[in-house]
Amino acid sequence: MNTDTDLLWSPGRRETEDSNIASFLRWLGTDRGLRFDDYAALWRWSSTDLPGFWSAVWEFYGLDAVTGYDEVLADSSMPGATWFPGARLNFAERCLARATDARPALVCVAEGGTPEDISWEELCRQVGDVAAALRRMGVGPGDCVAGHLPNLPQTVVALLATAAVGAVWTACSPDFGTPSVLARLRQARPAVLVAADGYRHGGKEYDRRADVAELVDGLPTVRHVLAIDRLFPAPDEPWSRRAGVAQHSWSALPAAEGPLVFADVPFDHPLWILWSSGTTGVPKGIVQGHGGIVLELLKALGLGADLRAEDRYLFLTSTSWMVWNFLVGGLLHGSTIVLYDGSPTFPDVNGAWRVAEQTGATMVGVGAAYLAAVERSGTHPAAELDLGALRSILQTGSSLPDSTWRWVHERLAPGVWLQSICGGTDICSVLAGGSPLLPVRVGRIPGPSLGVALAAWDPSGQPLAGEQGELVVTAPLPSMPLHFVDDPDGARYRASYFDTYPGVWRHGDWVTVHPDLSVVVSGRSDSTLNRMGVRMGSADLYAVVEQLPEVMDSLVVGVERPDGGYFMPLFVVTAPGSPLDDGLRERIAAAVRRRLSPRHVPDAIVPIAAVPRTLTGKKLEVPVKRILQGARVTDVSSAGAVTHPEMLTWFADYAGRSMPGG
Ligand SMILES: CC(=O)CC(=O)O
């Protein structure tokens, strides 16, 4: 039910008249003679007239002054759509195109430190020096440069320098275990490894030099290590002793001899490789292209999130989550991007908000789990900190409990525009999210993003209105993968998105699209709960269970048994001092029965010490389900890619001990 008490935020004059999307609508009227009464009408046009919409984005953002093209969409089949043949543009060049003296390009904060500004001029100079160094190492189109780096200014510089020379970038955050990093980077076959000596997190320093040596040993294609010695400086000490590998110190790189030259690459030239979470098999290397990413991030951040040049845009993320790339996309808008290298909960749970205060961040991106944790802490950031500059929060990763939507508006930053966004690595962007033209209501993503032909489908491919179905995208997007790494015939790519509905992208989430176009995502469809033929999203259960003050975290899975039975245990982490006794079990079951349905009541409610998650915060529903079905821990998760890996062994023991018929 959606009543007015659910309304948290409504567009004001700034949004309806001064936002980027308002300017876009005016521009469509004057330049194209197109008028739309509301967001819904604009979205319908944008997701059906693809050449019309994407050519409008192209012109509105001035790309026609950069390059021409033969056609907008030469082939619209999925997979394999052909966008903007004939166009040539370089992501790095576009990121540096709006350099200005007026504002910094980067504001960098190390955990416990003070913010440091890097000007656009300085950023361009550093990109030029590193690009020149890469060219001296013989790196160019067809090569890969890999980063083993935390969220440092050097990481942004290395990405832009790699793109500038036309090579492919990929990164793993150093908090990943070495086997996980190797499972990814081995596939990418990097020629150069850019690595930091360590990182700081939660008040501790982690030395990673030995891990870098191990990586170099495991990556026979690496010829050069570009070493960032910041925490443990020992410039003359090579980290790897492997023959044939040269180590260069980042801080000692010579200045470039000439101006920065950007490789002139076609629209679909590979830009970077992003990695799937790798919790259900070998991580998939998702390759996205220069043109598709430029266009998508201009549209998503500009027309969707209303990012502007004067914004200071912070995302709390490691370099392994696609939102880091989504953060760097802020440069395309001439915005200042804020890089925080550290834990959002250091020195206390409000660490991230302190960084926002220190840096004057105007738009802050966070994972849902972090927001919920701050809510639970009982602190009142709005009273303790000056978040006056903050205008918008981007929330993603998983669904937000209803209470947290309200808490953000009441206690974190009253008046702020909370944008819940859903998309992912696969497109490095947003499928559904906020719009300056749409109100924000509790529990609802305001609408599908422009250009995204999003729908809910039933198993036979029929669209569902106001009912939960598979999230599909029925028309191509420019940032869809060019291909996967090591997938020459595209079989892995097709199997990932196109096996259920040939020619239509199945994203792997359960979604409901309401008549007002608002969207509710109810969890991953590959971890669906299916009781007696009724499908239920795990997120619905979490939303109820995690509202109880005694429950800190939870995980639910539905296990098909060999005997045809179905077992649906709910695992809960209780708050200190709240044992999971019969009383609490009954309160949980009663809340689920009342707020959802008797069918949602779990078969067992079991205490656990922690919920294992991917390093980007997603609960490990599918791996746990598979363990409960008898899979070996090592077959369903890759070491170092999950939090609380010890819990996977716990689930294996539980499967042996407590599963019905087990
Ligand atoms: C934008 C997103 O969808 C991010 C994520 O959940 O991985």
The ligand as an SDF file (V2000), in Angstrom:
LIG
                    3D

  7  6  0  0  0  0  0  0  0  0999 V2000
   23.9990    0.3950   -9.2240 C   0  0  0  0  0  0  0  0  0  0  0  0
   23.9650   -0.9790   -8.6400 C   0  0  0  0  0  0  0  0  0  0  0  0
   23.0420   -1.7050   -8.8470 O   0  0  0  0  0  0  0  0  0  0  0  0
   25.0850   -1.3980   -7.8180 C   0  0  0  0  0  0  0  0  0  0  0  0
   24.9850   -2.8180   -7.3340 C   0  0  0  0  0  0  0  0  0  0  0  0
   24.0370   -3.1840   -6.6570 O   0  0  0  0  0  0  0  0  0  0  0  0
   25.9300   -3.5850   -7.5720 O   0  0  0  0  0  0  0  0  0  0  0  0
  1  2  1  0
  2  3  2  0
  2  4  1  0
  4  5  1  0
  5  6  2  0
  5  7  1  0
M  END
$$$$
